[in-house]
Amino acid sequence: MNASIDALRRDGVAVADTADGHALPVIDVTHPRFAVPDDAAGLAALDAALKRNERQLRFVPAFLMRRMLSSAAKSSQLARAMFAGEGTFLDGRSTYAMKLGADNLVPPFDSPMDRKFAASPHVTSMRLRMQQVARLLADGLGEHLSPTDRRPLALANIGGGPAIDSLNALILLAREAPKRLDRSVTVHVFDLDKSASTFGGNALAAVTAPGGRLFGFDVAFRHHAYDWNHPRDLERLLDGLKLGEALLAASSEGALFEYGSDDAIVDNLRVLHEAGAELVVGSVTRDDRARARLVGADRFKVVPRGLRGFAPLAARAGFAVGEPVLSTVWSDQVRLVKAT
């Protein structure tokens, strides 16, 4: 057993296996190891770090930047996932590992270059994005769930891989309003990445085991193969779940609202609206193309539409952007409510 895994366990961190047999810590934003500062000072520090990084990169010639990234990819699994190959989406396992934080990396993601990469302001922003989505989802659920109301809760996670935002929303509720989770809960992951969802199911098993953050709560995890470009499949899948009186809430962190086309966003939101979703939470890439190009983010098919481009799409599906909107240097995290 790796010593760092042992140390994490001694520190009260749950650990779960990936589909290929690697043990990874389960992110828990209520634990000091994983919490990212989200106050004004923390956000200002993150923004300042990013600007310093941008100043250093601004005058680096393109050929030299490619050489630097290629060199980093040789000694860092995380950098290799981000910058090597021909993929236009980050795989679920690598995306998850980036959100662990430099001090929580374990094999095979713990080389010195991995730690340097994980400590960058760009990756820290990804960690904060997940934390903010979990916060918005937990707060929204807290408003919709009553301690005297025993309706089942169905969490639909679109493109979420291990659905760590959904699990952390439940962890936050369990700490802050546990009676609101006195009901059966099912996390439904709608994603093509089965291996990432396998880890998500293992992560849930770890946090519902004795001593885990969700021990004693009735929570299940289900994966559904789904491509958001075929929204009628989502309609069919939701219909097949026979949710009945269950409260349906959805989230999509770093997924549909950032990578999806306008039509895919509208059509998926319409399906969720028609299925009775009470709230939808997700991240929207800011409209800052120049900043994205500096770190090579333009090789991914992220659509930097910003809130001004996203809000009209939500409105077409019957949703409005509610308050608050939480922000990082890269994205805005939104909570959608049914338009009146």
C-alpha positions in Angstrom: 0.0 0.0 0.0 1.4 3.4 -1.0 2.5 5.5 2.1 0.6 8.5 0.8 -2.6 6.6 0.7 -2.0 5.4 4.2 -1.4 9.0 5.3 -4.6 10.2 3.6 -6.6 7.4 5.4 -5.1 8.4 8.7 -6.2 11.9 8.0 -9.8 10.7 7.6 -9.9 10.8 3.8 -11.9 8.0 2.0 -10.1 6.1 -0.7 -11.7 4.3 -3.7 -10.4 2.2 -6.6 -10.5 3.3 -10.2 -11.7 1.0 -13.0 -8.0 0.1 -13.7 -7.2 -0.7 -10.1 -5.5 2.5 -8.9 -6.5 3.8 -5.5 -7.4 7.5 -5.4 -8.6 9.7 -2.5 -12.3 10.8 -2.6 -12.6 14.5 -2.9 -14.5 16.0 0.1 -14.8 19.8 0.0 -15.7 19.8 3.8 -12.2 18.4 4.5 -9.3 20.9 4.9 -7.2 18.9 2.4 -9.6 19.6 -0.4 -11.3 22.9 0.4 -10.3 25.8 -1.9 -10.5 29.3 -0.5 -13.7 30.9 -1.9 -13.8 34.2 -0.1 -12.8 37.6 -1.7 -9.2 37.2 -0.6 -8.9 33.7 -2.0 -10.4 34.7 -5.3 -8.1 37.7 -5.5 -5.1 35.6 -4.8 -6.1 33.1 -7.5 -6.6 35.9 -10.0 -3.3 37.4 -9.2 -1.5 34.1 -9.6 -3.1 33.6 -13.0 -2.1 37.1 -14.2 1.5 36.4 -13.1 1.4 33.2 -15.1 -0.1 35.0 -18.1 2.6 37.7 -18.0 5.3 34.9 -18.1 3.7 33.2 -21.1 2.6 36.2 -23.1 5.8 36.6 -25.1 6.8 32.9 -25.3 7.0 32.0 -29.0 4.5 29.3 -30.1 7.2 26.8 -31.1 8.8 27.2 -27.7 5.5 26.8 -25.9 4.9 23.5 -27.8 8.3 22.3 -26.8 7.7 23.2 -23.2 4.3 21.4 -23.2 5.8 18.4 -24.9 8.6 18.2 -22.3 6.1 18.5 -19.4 3.9 15.8 -20.9 6.8 13.3 -20.8 7.1 13.5 -17.0 3.5 14.3 -16.0 0.5 12.1 -16.5 -1.7 15.2 -15.9 0.1 17.4 -18.4 0.0 14.5 -20.9 -3.7 14.2 -20.5 -4.1 17.9 -21.0 -1.7 18.6 -23.9 -0.7 15.4 -25.6 -2.6 13.3 -28.2 -5.5 14.4 -30.3 -8.3 14.4 -27.8 -10.6 17.4 -27.6 -12.0 16.4 -24.2 -10.2 15.5 -21.0 -10.8 11.9 -19.9 -12.8 11.6 -16.6 -10.0 10.0 -14.6 -7.4 12.7 -15.4 -9.9 15.5 -14.9 -10.7 14.0 -11.5 -7.0 13.6 -10.5 -6.4 17.3 -11.4 -9.1 18.3 -8.8 -7.3 16.4 -6.0 -4.8 19.2 -5.4 -1.0 19.0 -5.5 -0.7 17.7 -1.8 -3.2 14.9 -2.4 -1.8 13.3 -5.5 -0.9 9.6 -5.4 0.5 7.2 -8.1 0.3 7.3 -11.0 -0.2 11.1 -10.8 2.4 12.1 -8.3 5.6 13.0 -10.2 7.2 16.3 -9.4 5.9 17.7 -12.7 2.4 16.4 -11.8 2.5 18.3 -8.5 3.7 21.4 -10.2 1.0 21.2 -12.8 -1.7 20.5 -10.1 -0.6 23.5 -8.2 -1.1 25.9 -11.2 -3.8 28.5 -10.9 -5.6 27.0 -13.9 -6.0 23.6 -12.2 -6.8 25.3 -8.9 -9.6 27.0 -10.8 -11.0 23.6 -11.8 -11.0 22.5 -8.2 -12.9 25.7 -7.2 -15.3 25.2 -10.0 -16.4 21.8 -8.7 -16.6 23.1 -5.2 -18.9 26.0 -6.2 -21.1 23.7 -8.3 -21.5 21.4 -5.3 -22.3 24.4 -3.1 -25.0 25.7 -5.4 -26.5 22.3 -5.7 -26.5 21.7 -2.0 -28.1 25.1 -1.3 -30.7 24.6 -3.9 -31.6 21.1 -2.6 -31.8 22.5 0.9 -34.4 24.9 -0.2 -36.5 22.3 -2.1 -36.3 19.5 0.4 -38.2 19.5 3.7 -37.4 17.4 6.7 -41.0 16.3 6.8 -41.1 15.5 3.1 -39.9 12.0 2.3 -40.0 12.2 -1.5 -37.1 10.3 -3.1 -34.3 12.5 -4.5 -32.9 11.9 -8.0 -29.7 13.7 -9.0 -29.1 13.7 -12.7 -25.5 14.4 -13.6 -24.8 15.0 -17.3 -21.3 14.4 -18.5 -20.1 14.2 -14.9 -17.9 11.1 -15.0 -17.6 10.2 -11.3 -20.2 12.8 -10.4 -18.0 14.2 -7.7 -20.0 17.4 -7.6 -23.2 15.5 -6.9 -21.5 13.5 -4.1 -20.1 16.6 -2.6 -23.5 18.3 -2.6 -24.8 15.4 -0.6 -21.7 15.6 1.8 -22.5 19.3 2.3 -26.1 18.6 3.0 -25.2 15.7 5.4 -23.1 18.1 7.4 -25.4 21.1 7.3 -28.9 19.8 7.1 -28.9 16.0 7.6 -32.6 15.6 8.1 -33.1 16.8 4.5 -31.4 13.6 3.4 -33.8 11.4 5.4 -35.0 9.8 2.1 -33.8 7.5 -0.7 -31.3 9.2 -3.0 -30.0 8.1 -6.3 -27.2 9.7 -8.3 -27.8 9.0 -12.0 -24.8 9.7 -14.2 -25.5 10.3 -17.9 -22.1 9.9 -19.6 -20.3 7.9 -22.2 -17.3 7.4 -19.8 -18.1 4.2 -18.0 -14.7 3.9 -16.3 -15.0 7.3 -14.6 -18.5 6.4 -13.4 -17.1 3.1 -12.0 -14.8 5.2 -9.8 -17.8 7.4 -8.8 -19.7 4.3 -7.6 -16.7 3.1 -5.7 -16.3 6.6 -4.2 -19.9 6.5 -3.0 -19.3 3.1 -1.4 -16.3 4.5 0.4 -18.1 7.5 1.8 -21.2 5.5 2.8 -19.1 2.9 4.7 -18.8 3.2 8.5 -17.0 6.4 9.3 -17.6 7.9 5.9 -19.3 11.3 5.4 -22.5 9.7 4.1 -22.6 6.7 6.5 -26.2 5.9 7.5 -27.8 7.6 4.4 -29.6 5.7 1.7 -27.7 6.7 -1.5 -27.3 4.7 -4.7 -25.3 5.3 -7.8 -26.3 4.4 -11.4 -24.5 5.0 -14.7 -26.4 5.5 -18.0 -24.5 5.5 -21.3 -25.5 8.9 -22.8 -24.3 11.3 -25.5 -25.8 14.8 -25.0 -26.0 15.3 -28.7 -28.9 12.9 -28.7 -31.3 14.4 -26.1 -34.2 12.2 -27.0 -32.1 9.4 -25.4 -32.1 11.4 -22.2 -35.9 11.7 -22.5 -36.2 8.0 -22.9 -33.8 7.2 -20.0 -35.5 9.6 -17.6 -38.9 8.2 -18.6 -37.6 4.7 -18.0 -36.6 5.6 -14.4 -40.2 6.1 -13.5 -39.3 8.9 -11.1 -42.9 9.5 -10.0 -43.0 11.9 -7.1 -39.2 12.1 -6.7 -37.6 15.5 -6.7 -35.3 15.7 -9.8 -32.3 18.0 -9.8 -29.5 18.1 -12.3 -25.9 19.3 -12.6 -23.2 19.4 -15.2 -19.8 20.6 -14.0 -17.2 21.2 -16.7 -19.4 19.5 -19.3 -22.6 20.3 -21.2 -22.7 24.0 -20.7 -19.0 24.4 -21.5 -18.5 21.9 -24.4 -22.0 21.4 -25.8 -23.5 23.2 -28.8 -26.2 25.8 -28.4 -28.8 23.2 -29.6 -27.5 20.5 -27.3 -27.8 22.8 -24.3 -31.3 23.9 -25.2 -32.6 20.4 -26.0 -31.1 18.8 -22.9 -32.5 21.6 -20.7 -35.9 21.2 -22.3 -35.9 17.5 -21.6 -35.0 18.2 -17.9 -37.7 20.9 -17.7 -40.3 18.5 -19.2 -39.2 15.8 -16.7 -39.9 18.1 -13.8 -36.4 19.2 -12.8 -36.7 21.7 -10.0 -33.2 23.1 -10.4 -30.2 22.7 -12.6 -26.6 23.7 -11.7 -23.6 23.9 -13.9 -20.5 25.8 -15.1 -20.3 28.2 -18.0 -16.9 29.1 -19.6 -16.3 32.8 -19.5 -16.0 34.7 -22.8 -12.2 35.2 -22.7 -10.7 33.6 -25.7 -7.3 35.4 -25.4 -6.8 34.0 -21.9 -7.7 30.5 -23.0 -5.2 30.5 -25.9 -2.3 31.4 -23.6 -2.4 28.0 -21.9 -3.5 26.0 -24.9 -7.1 25.5 -23.8 -8.2 26.3 -27.4 -7.2 22.7 -28.4 -10.3 21.6 -26.5 -13.7 22.2 -27.8 -14.7 24.5 -25.0 -17.3 27.2 -26.0 -16.5 30.4 -24.2 -20.0 31.8 -24.5 -20.1 33.5 -21.1 -23.3 34.3 -19.2 -24.5 36.7 -21.9 -24.5 33.9 -24.4 -25.7 31.2 -22.0 -28.7 32.9 -20.4 -30.8 33.2 -23.6 -30.3 29.4 -24.2 -31.6 28.6 -20.8 -34.5 30.9 -21.3 -35.4 29.0 -24.5 -35.8 25.9 -22.4 -37.9 27.5 -19.7 -35.2 28.3 -17.2 -33.7 31.5 -15.8 -30.3 32.1 -14.2 -30.9 32.5 -10.5 -28.8 34.1 -7.7 -26.1 33.8 -6.7 -23.7 33.2 -9.5 -20.3 32.0 -8.2 -17.2 32.7 -10.3 -13.7 31.5 -10.9 -11.2 33.1 -13.2 -12.3 30.7 -16.0 -16.0 30.1 -15.5 -19.2 31.2 -13.9 -21.2 28.6 -11.9 -24.9 29.0 -12.3 -28.1 27.8 -10.7 -31.1 27.6 -13.1 -34.6 27.8 -11.8 -37.8 27.4 -13.7 -38.8 30.7 -15.3 -42.1 32.1 -14.0 
